[in-house]
Amino acid sequence: MDPKFWLDRWRQNQIGFHQAQYNARLVRHWPALKLPASARVFVPLCGKSLDMRWLRQQGHSVVGIELAHVAIEAFFADAEEPYELEAVGANLQLYSGDDIRIFCGDVFELTARELAGVSAVFDRGALVALPPDLRRRFVDHLLRILPVNTEILLLTLEYDQNLVAGPPHAVHPDEVHALYAERCRIERLETQTTDQVPPHFLAQGVKLVGESAYRIRKEG
């Protein structure tokens, strides 16, 4: 993952990956995790996602991490919410608002200390944002720093990666199992096909993509 690529996308407002409404699969499948309202939820590579607001509306406190300062500041500005900013170690900064705390920096700089008390993860845009060589590193790091019994709602896309380069990248079921099965229990909640695809997919002839939702529980 080239940090400059994502920072440039945010600076140039090329953020077609940002959704202007709550993610429908989040709303549909979140109850399957059977979490108490008091659960703390981690959202990796969160951007300025409205989904964090939805999670807070369910009673959850939210912890995110995002590389781009501009994305985090836009999140709080859009909601007209104040925040406090502080340094966390040498490489992270922390934006703290009302039950939403967003770290700014590289996700690989996070430790178990920053995710203490987390009992769930919502991953809509992290795994599919990463190229293959970083996906295994990301999942390994995540499972090292998350508490045991953490529930994960993972959303993925499935299409022929030979036709068009990501992001968002294709992550097929066999890869999900290869990444998580050794330390987790995996349940596929849904797979459906959609024609709502990015413009550059259409330009390369990809008119349909699969969308899957997984419930994953860290067991060790």
C-alpha positions in Angstrom: 0.0 0.0 0.0 1.5 3.3 -1.1 0.5 5.9 1.5 1.0 8.7 -1.1 -1.7 7.1 -3.3 -4.4 7.4 -0.6 -3.2 10.8 0.7 -3.4 12.2 -2.8 -6.9 10.8 -3.3 -8.1 12.6 -0.2 -6.3 15.9 -1.1 -7.8 15.8 -4.6 -11.2 14.7 -3.3 -11.1 11.6 -5.5 -13.1 9.6 -2.9 -15.6 7.6 -4.9 -15.2 4.9 -2.3 -16.9 7.1 0.3 -20.5 6.2 0.7 -23.0 9.1 1.2 -25.3 6.9 3.3 -25.1 4.1 5.8 -23.9 0.8 4.3 -26.9 -1.5 3.7 -25.0 -4.7 4.5 -23.8 -3.2 7.8 -27.4 -2.3 8.8 -28.6 -5.7 7.7 -26.0 -8.0 9.3 -24.8 -6.1 12.4 -27.5 -7.7 14.6 -26.0 -11.2 13.7 -23.0 -10.3 15.9 -25.3 -10.1 19.0 -23.3 -7.4 20.7 -24.4 -5.4 23.7 -24.9 -1.7 23.0 -21.9 -0.9 25.2 -19.5 -2.8 22.9 -16.5 -0.9 21.6 -16.1 -1.2 17.8 -13.0 -0.8 15.7 -13.2 0.5 12.1 -9.9 0.1 10.3 -9.0 2.5 7.4 -12.2 4.4 8.3 -11.9 7.5 6.1 -14.8 9.8 7.0 -17.3 6.9 6.9 -20.9 7.6 8.0 -21.0 4.1 9.2 -19.2 5.2 12.4 -22.1 7.5 13.2 -24.5 4.6 12.6 -22.5 2.4 15.0 -22.6 5.2 17.6 -26.4 5.5 17.2 -26.6 1.8 18.2 -24.9 2.8 21.5 -21.4 1.7 20.6 -18.2 3.6 21.2 -16.1 3.7 18.1 -12.3 3.5 17.5 -11.0 4.1 14.0 -7.7 4.5 12.2 -7.1 6.6 9.1 -4.0 7.7 7.2 -5.3 11.1 6.1 -5.7 14.0 8.5 -8.1 15.6 6.0 -10.5 12.6 6.1 -10.7 12.7 9.9 -11.1 16.4 10.1 -13.9 16.2 7.4 -15.7 13.6 9.5 -15.9 15.8 12.5 -16.6 18.9 10.4 -19.5 17.3 8.5 -21.1 16.3 11.8 -20.3 19.8 13.3 -18.7 18.0 16.2 -15.8 19.2 18.3 -12.7 17.1 18.9 -9.5 17.1 20.8 -6.2 16.2 19.2 -3.2 14.7 21.0 0.0 12.8 20.1 0.1 9.1 20.8 3.7 7.9 20.8 6.0 9.0 18.0 3.8 8.0 15.0 0.2 8.3 15.8 -2.2 11.2 16.6 -5.6 10.8 18.2 -8.7 12.7 17.4 -11.2 12.3 20.3 -14.9 13.3 19.9 -18.1 12.2 21.5 -17.7 8.4 21.8 -15.6 8.4 18.6 -11.8 8.2 18.7 -9.9 8.1 15.4 -6.2 7.5 15.3 -4.3 9.1 12.4 -1.4 7.1 11.1 -0.4 3.7 9.7 -2.6 0.9 10.8 0.5 -1.2 11.4 1.5 1.3 14.2 -1.5 0.3 16.3 -0.9 -2.0 19.3 -3.1 -3.9 21.6 -3.0 -0.9 23.9 -4.9 1.3 21.5 -7.5 -1.5 20.9 -8.0 -2.5 24.5 -11.7 -3.0 25.3 -12.6 -3.5 21.6 -15.1 -6.4 21.1 -16.0 -6.0 17.5 -14.6 -4.8 14.1 -16.4 -3.5 11.1 -14.3 -3.9 8.0 -16.0 -2.5 4.9 -13.0 -0.9 3.2 -9.8 -2.1 4.7 -9.1 -5.5 3.4 -10.4 -4.7 -0.1 -8.2 -1.6 -0.2 -5.0 -3.6 0.2 -3.1 -5.4 -2.5 -2.5 -9.2 -2.0 0.9 -8.9 -0.5 -0.4 -6.6 2.3 -3.7 -8.4 3.1 -2.0 -11.3 4.9 0.2 -8.9 6.9 -2.8 -6.8 7.8 -4.9 -9.7 9.0 -2.0 -11.2 10.9 -1.4 -7.8 12.6 -5.1 -7.3 13.4 -5.5 -10.7 14.9 -2.4 -10.2 17.0 -3.7 -7.0 18.6 -7.4 -7.6 18.9 -8.7 -9.2 22.1 -9.8 -12.9 22.0 -13.5 -13.4 21.2 -13.6 -10.2 19.1 -16.4 -10.3 16.5 -15.7 -9.1 13.0 -18.2 -8.1 10.3 -16.2 -8.3 7.0 -17.5 -7.1 3.7 -15.8 -8.2 0.5 -16.0 -7.9 -3.3 -15.6 -10.8 -5.8 -14.8 -10.2 -9.5 -12.2 -11.2 -12.0 -9.1 -9.3 -10.9 -7.5 -10.1 -14.3 -9.9 -7.7 -16.0 -9.4 -4.7 -13.8 -6.9 -3.6 -11.1 -8.1 -2.6 -7.7 -8.7 -0.9 -5.4 -11.2 -2.0 -4.4 -9.6 -5.4 -4.8 -11.3 -8.7 -5.2 -11.2 -11.0 -2.1 -12.7 -14.4 -2.8 -14.0 -16.9 -0.2 -11.0 -19.1 -0.4 -8.7 -16.2 0.5 -10.9 -15.2 3.4 -10.6 -18.7 4.8 -6.8 -18.8 4.1 -6.4 -15.5 6.0 -8.7 -16.1 9.0 -9.4 -19.8 9.5 -6.3 -20.7 11.5 -7.3 -18.4 14.4 -11.0 -17.7 13.8 -14.4 -19.1 13.2 -15.9 -18.0 9.9 -19.5 -17.8 8.8 -20.5 -16.4 5.4 -23.8 -14.5 6.0 -24.6 -13.4 2.5 -23.4 -13.4 -1.1 -25.2 -11.4 -3.8 -24.5 -9.8 -7.1 -24.7 -6.1 -7.8 -24.4 -3.9 -10.9 -23.4 -0.9 -8.7 -19.7 -0.9 -9.7 -17.1 1.8 -9.9 -16.8 3.6 -13.3 -13.4 2.2 -14.0 -14.8 -1.3 -13.6 -17.4 -0.6 -16.3 -14.7 0.8 -18.6 -12.9 -2.5 -18.4 -16.0 -4.6 -19.0 -16.8 -5.6 -15.4 -20.5 -4.9 -15.1 -21.3 -7.2 -12.1 -19.5 -7.9 -8.9 -20.2 -10.2 -6.0 -20.7 -8.9 -2.5 -20.2 -11.1 0.5 -20.6 -10.5 4.2 -18.8 -12.7 6.8 -19.1 -13.0 10.5 -15.7 -13.9 11.9 -14.9 -14.5 15.5 -11.3 -14.5 16.8 -10.8 -17.6 18.9 -7.1 -17.5 19.6 
